[in-house]
């Protein structure tokens, strides 16, 4: 699983009809009940999250109650700090 409760996460992968949501940042609240596996997806689509904020909608107007974990990447301070530590090594090489 990519995310944890309370994470800020960015939507990085979008199924057809939700492409307009790519790049949207959400605060995740609780893990949702397991979802069905989407046919044709090789990755696990059963883990999903409830989120805070305005309700997301598909292009056709359907409400999105939960967002699949596989579509999200968490935004964490410790990840940024790890990147900052590695960056000077890249510049010196």
C-alpha positions in Angstrom: 0.0 0.0 0.0 1.3 3.5 -0.9 -0.5 5.7 1.7 -1.4 5.9 5.4 -4.3 7.5 7.2 -3.8 11.3 7.4 -1.5 11.5 4.5 -1.7 14.2 1.9 -1.5 12.4 -1.5 -1.5 13.4 -5.1 -3.5 11.6 -7.7 -1.0 10.2 -10.2 -3.0 7.7 -12.2 -6.6 8.1 -13.4 -8.9 5.6 -15.1 -10.8 6.7 -18.2 -13.3 9.5 -17.4 -11.3 10.9 -14.4 -8.2 12.2 -16.2 -9.1 15.7 -15.1 -8.3 14.7 -11.5 -4.6 14.0 -12.2 -2.5 16.2 -9.9 -5.3 16.9 -7.4 -4.1 16.7 -3.8 -6.3 15.0 -1.2 -6.1 14.4 2.6 -6.8 10.7 3.2 -8.9 9.8 6.2 -9.7 6.1 6.5 -9.2 3.0 4.6 -12.4 2.0 2.7 -13.9 -1.4 2.6 -12.0 -3.5 0.0 -13.1 -2.7 -3.6 -13.5 -5.1 -6.4 -10.5 -5.7 -8.6 -10.9 -3.6 -11.8 -10.8 -6.0 -14.9 -7.8 -5.5 -17.1 -5.6 -3.9 -14.4 -2.4 -5.8 -13.5 -2.0 -3.8 -10.3 -4.0 -4.3 -7.1 -7.1 -2.0 -7.2 -8.8 -3.4 -4.1 -7.3 -0.9 -1.5 -9.0 2.5 -1.5 -9.2 5.6 0.7 -11.9 8.0 2.0 -10.8 11.6 1.7 -11.6 15.0 3.1 -12.8 17.9 1.0 -15.1 18.6 -1.9 -16.6 15.5 -3.5 -14.8 14.4 -6.6 -16.8 13.6 -9.8 -16.1 11.8 -13.0 -16.5 13.7 -16.3 -20.0 12.3 -16.6 -20.9 13.6 -13.1 -20.8 10.4 -11.1 -19.7 10.8 -7.5 -16.3 9.4 -6.5 -16.7 8.2 -2.9 -13.2 6.6 -2.5 -9.9 6.8 -4.4 -7.8 3.7 -5.1 -4.5 3.5 -3.3 -2.7 2.5 -6.5 -3.8 5.9 -8.1 -2.1 7.9 -5.3 1.4 8.8 -4.2 1.8 10.2 -0.6 3.4 13.6 0.0 5.6 13.3 3.1 8.3 15.5 4.6 10.6 12.6 5.1 10.5 11.7 1.4 11.4 15.3 0.5 14.3 15.3 2.9 15.6 12.1 1.5 15.6 13.6 -2.0 17.4 16.7 -0.7 20.1 14.6 0.8 20.7 12.7 -2.5 20.5 15.8 -4.8 24.0 17.1 -4.0 25.5 13.7 -4.9 23.8 14.0 -8.3 25.2 17.5 -8.9 28.7 16.5 -8.1 28.8 13.5 -10.4 
